[in-house]
Amino acid sequence: MILHTVNKSPSHNNCLSSCLRVAPANSALLLIEDGVYAAVENTESSGLIINALETMKVYALEPDVKARALSDRLIANIELVDYARFVKLTGQYHTVQSWY
């Protein structure tokens, strides 16, 4: 099982689409830093996230979501995590793959 982390906005970088193109089912995606913009509903990238939710768990780092005032605009079924849960996720998955 792989935990993929994406830290770039999908409007400025293609790392989200690259990640989702190769990520196997049953992996997980953690959106951090500007990557949390991918979690916003009704955007160009929301379709990618909605499709990803069918085969993987999608998380977003809550402090980054709050810092960008996005809390009330997120796609349903994205789980917000704090820093402590972020650390637990890195131990839960066998591999952590960062996408830049």
Buried (B, 14 or more C-beta within 10 A) or exposed (E): EBBBBBBBBBEEBEBBBEBBEEBEEEBBBBBBBBBBBBBBBEBEBBEBBBEBBEEBBBBBBBBBBEEBEBEEBBBEEBEBBEEEBBEEBEEEBEEBBEBE
